[in-house]
Amino acid sequence: MTTAEKANKKRLKQKRSSLVNQLNKLEISNCHSCPNRHTYASVDPVDTCGECPAFQELRKVGNELEKVAFDLRTNELPGELNITTYRKLRQLEWTKDEIRIYYKLNKYEFKAFLDFNNERTKKGTCV
């Protein structure tokens, strides 16, 4: 890993930490005193809290956090898919579709990759 890659990874980790702290502050300052606090357990939070400005901000920060987490996961990936990388990504709970799309493979190329490496499921489906 080059110095630039290490610096980028460190920057992404700091951004992730900052976003998690921001989420915690938003929740503590807004949601803990909300009268709807316990009603969303059985209902979709969008229905209960969708109009709330704090909820909208939480969703915005959450989406940013998701992007940073994806960047962190892909920061160390090689440019070409190999079986070791494929298995590592599957252990990290990437779906087959996410892997295929990330490596810009069409379904047929991905199926051929899985067949070649004996990674197809018993049912014969690849995606």
C-alpha positions as CSV (number, residue, x, y, z in Angstrom):
1,M,0.0,0.0,0.0
2,T,1.5,3.3,-1.0
3,T,1.7,6.4,1.2
4,A,-1.1,8.1,-0.7
5,E,-3.4,5.0,-0.2
6,K,-2.6,5.0,3.5
7,A,-3.4,8.7,3.8
8,N,-6.7,8.2,1.9
9,K,-7.6,5.3,4.1
10,K,-6.8,7.3,7.2
11,R,-8.9,10.2,5.9
12,L,-11.8,7.9,5.2
13,K,-11.7,6.4,8.7
14,Q,-11.6,9.9,10.2
15,K,-14.6,10.9,8.1
16,R,-16.5,7.8,9.1
17,S,-15.8,8.5,12.8
18,S,-17.0,12.1,12.4
19,L,-20.2,11.0,10.7
20,V,-20.9,8.4,13.4
21,N,-20.4,11.1,16.1
22,Q,-22.7,13.4,14.1
23,L,-25.4,10.7,14.0
24,N,-25.1,10.1,17.7
25,K,-25.4,13.9,18.5
26,L,-28.4,14.2,16.3
27,E,-30.2,11.3,17.9
28,I,-29.4,12.3,21.4
29,S,-30.4,15.9,20.9
30,N,-33.6,15.2,19.0
31,C,-34.9,11.7,19.2
32,H,-34.5,11.0,22.9
33,S,-37.1,13.6,23.8
34,C,-39.4,12.9,20.8
35,P,-43.0,11.6,21.7
36,N,-42.8,9.2,18.7
37,R,-39.6,7.6,20.0
38,H,-41.1,4.2,20.7
39,T,-43.8,4.1,18.1
40,Y,-41.5,3.5,15.1
41,A,-40.5,0.1,16.4
42,S,-43.6,-1.5,14.8
43,V,-44.0,0.9,11.9
44,D,-41.7,2.1,9.2
45,P,-39.8,5.2,10.6
46,V,-40.4,7.1,7.3
47,D,-44.1,7.0,8.1
48,T,-43.7,8.2,11.7
49,C,-40.8,10.5,11.4
50,G,-40.6,11.3,7.6
51,E,-41.5,15.0,8.1
52,C,-39.1,15.6,11.0
53,P,-36.1,17.7,10.1
54,A,-33.9,15.7,12.5
55,F,-35.0,12.5,10.7
56,Q,-34.2,14.0,7.3
57,E,-30.7,15.1,8.6
58,L,-30.1,11.6,10.1
59,R,-31.0,10.0,6.7
60,K,-28.6,12.5,4.9
61,V,-25.7,11.7,7.3
62,G,-26.5,8.0,7.1
63,N,-26.3,8.1,3.3
64,E,-22.9,9.8,3.5
65,L,-21.7,7.2,6.0
66,E,-22.8,4.5,3.6
67,K,-20.7,6.0,0.8
68,V,-17.7,6.3,3.1
69,A,-18.1,2.7,4.2
70,F,-18.2,1.6,0.6
71,D,-15.1,3.6,-0.2
72,L,-13.3,2.1,2.7
73,R,-14.3,-1.4,1.6
74,T,-13.2,-0.8,-2.0
75,N,-10.1,1.2,-1.2
76,E,-7.9,-1.9,-1.1
77,L,-9.5,-3.9,-3.9
78,P,-7.3,-4.9,-6.8
79,G,-8.3,-3.7,-10.3
80,E,-9.1,-7.1,-11.5
81,L,-11.3,-9.7,-10.0
82,N,-9.7,-12.9,-8.8
83,I,-11.0,-15.8,-6.7
84,T,-9.3,-14.6,-3.5
85,T,-10.8,-11.2,-3.7
86,Y,-14.2,-12.7,-4.6
87,R,-14.2,-14.9,-1.5
88,K,-13.0,-12.0,0.7
89,L,-15.9,-9.8,-0.6
90,R,-18.4,-12.6,0.0
91,Q,-17.1,-12.9,3.6
92,L,-17.7,-9.2,3.9
93,E,-21.3,-9.9,2.9
94,W,-21.1,-8.4,-0.6
95,T,-23.8,-9.8,-2.8
96,K,-22.8,-11.4,-6.1
97,D,-24.5,-8.6,-7.9
98,E,-22.5,-6.0,-6.0
99,I,-19.3,-7.7,-6.9
100,R,-20.3,-8.1,-10.6
101,I,-21.3,-4.4,-10.8
102,Y,-18.2,-3.1,-9.0
103,Y,-15.9,-5.0,-11.4
104,K,-18.1,-4.0,-14.4
105,L,-18.8,-7.6,-15.5
106,N,-21.9,-8.5,-17.4
107,K,-23.9,-11.5,-16.2
108,Y,-22.3,-13.9,-18.7
109,E,-18.7,-12.9,-17.9
110,F,-19.5,-13.2,-14.2
111,K,-21.1,-16.6,-14.7
112,A,-18.0,-17.7,-16.6
113,F,-15.8,-16.5,-13.7
114,L,-17.9,-18.4,-11.2
115,D,-17.9,-21.6,-13.4
116,F,-14.1,-21.5,-13.9
117,N,-13.5,-21.2,-10.1
118,N,-16.3,-23.7,-9.1
119,E,-18.1,-21.0,-7.2
120,R,-21.6,-21.5,-8.6
121,T,-24.4,-22.5,-6.2
122,K,-25.8,-26.0,-6.4
123,K,-29.0,-24.7,-8.1
124,G,-26.9,-23.4,-10.9
125,T,-27.7,-19.7,-10.5
126,C,-25.0,-17.1,-10.5
127,V,-26.7,-13.9,-9.7
